[in-house]
């Protein structure tokens, strides 16, 4: 292949990555991002929050997997928390990671886990 063709292929691949929703959604809340990708019904039944958050938790897991299937930071919370307990979809922005020290300020969580 010549250099011009390789440059064009590389440029197209870079543009495709740069134009993905996550690449420019950082200033949106998680809720706003999900609304654009499926409406309020992507998280809420009949576009209304459930009283206990159970429906929304099931919706999170249907796309993102269960806490038990996730990394070591998520696994210990399986059966204890729902996603919104940490990820606050109407408050946190896309790409914003919750801090463990908002709950674990007593040294129970090792630095190696907190820094992941």
C-alpha positions in Angstrom: 0.0 0.0 0.0 1.2 3.5 -0.7 1.5 6.1 2.0 -1.5 8.2 0.8 -3.8 5.2 1.1 -2.5 4.3 4.6 -2.9 7.9 5.7 -6.5 8.0 4.5 -7.3 4.7 6.3 -5.7 5.9 9.5 -7.5 9.3 9.2 -10.9 7.6 8.7 -10.3 5.3 11.7 -9.3 8.2 13.9 -12.3 10.2 12.8 -14.6 7.3 13.6 -13.2 7.0 17.1 -13.3 10.7 17.7 -17.0 10.9 16.7 -18.3 8.1 19.0 -20.8 9.3 21.6 -18.5 8.8 24.6 -15.9 11.0 23.0 -18.0 14.1 23.2 -20.5 13.3 25.9 -18.2 14.2 28.9 -20.1 17.4 29.6 -23.4 15.5 29.8 -24.9 13.7 32.8 -25.3 10.0 32.6 -29.0 10.5 32.4 -28.7 12.9 29.4 -26.4 10.5 27.6 -28.8 7.6 28.1 -31.8 9.7 27.0 -30.1 10.5 23.7 -29.4 6.8 23.2 -32.9 5.4 24.0 -35.1 7.9 25.8 -36.1 7.9 29.4 -37.5 4.4 28.9 -33.9 3.1 28.5 -33.7 3.4 32.3 -37.2 4.0 33.6 -40.4 2.1 33.2 -43.1 4.3 31.6 -40.5 7.2 31.9 -41.0 7.4 35.7 -38.6 6.5 38.4 -39.5 3.4 40.4 -40.0 3.8 44.2 -37.1 1.5 45.1 -34.8 1.8 42.0 -35.0 -2.0 41.3 -36.3 -1.5 37.8 -33.5 0.9 37.0 -30.9 -1.4 38.5 -32.1 -4.2 36.2 -31.9 -1.9 33.2 -28.3 -1.0 34.1 -27.4 -4.7 34.3 -29.1 -5.5 31.1 -26.6 -3.3 29.2 -23.6 -3.2 31.4 -23.6 -6.6 33.1 -24.1 -7.5 36.7 -21.9 -6.3 39.5 -20.6 -9.9 40.0 -19.4 -9.9 36.4 -17.5 -6.6 36.7 -14.1 -5.8 38.0 -12.8 -6.1 41.6 -14.1 -2.7 42.6 -17.7 -3.7 41.7 -17.8 -7.3 42.8 -17.8 -6.7 46.6 -20.9 -4.5 46.2 -23.0 -7.3 44.5 -26.1 -7.7 46.6 -25.4 -4.6 48.7 -25.7 -1.6 46.4 -27.4 -0.6 43.1 -25.5 1.2 40.4 -27.2 4.6 41.1 -25.8 4.4 44.7 -22.4 5.3 43.3 -23.0 6.5 39.8 -25.9 9.0 40.4 -27.0 9.2 36.8 -28.7 12.6 37.2 -25.7 14.2 38.9 -22.5 12.5 37.5 -21.2 13.3 34.1 -20.2 10.7 31.5 -16.7 9.4 32.3 -16.8 10.8 35.8 -15.8 8.0 38.2 -17.3 8.0 41.7 -14.8 8.0 44.6 -14.7 5.1 47.0 -13.8 7.4 49.8 -17.3 8.9 49.8 -18.2 5.7 51.7 -14.9 4.1 52.6 -13.2 6.7 54.6 -12.1 4.4 57.4 -9.2 2.7 55.7 -11.1 -0.6 54.8 -10.4 -0.2 51.1 -6.8 -0.7 50.0 -5.0 2.1 48.0 -4.5 -0.4 45.2 -8.3 -0.8 44.7 -9.0 2.9 45.2 -6.6 3.9 42.5 -7.9 1.5 39.8 
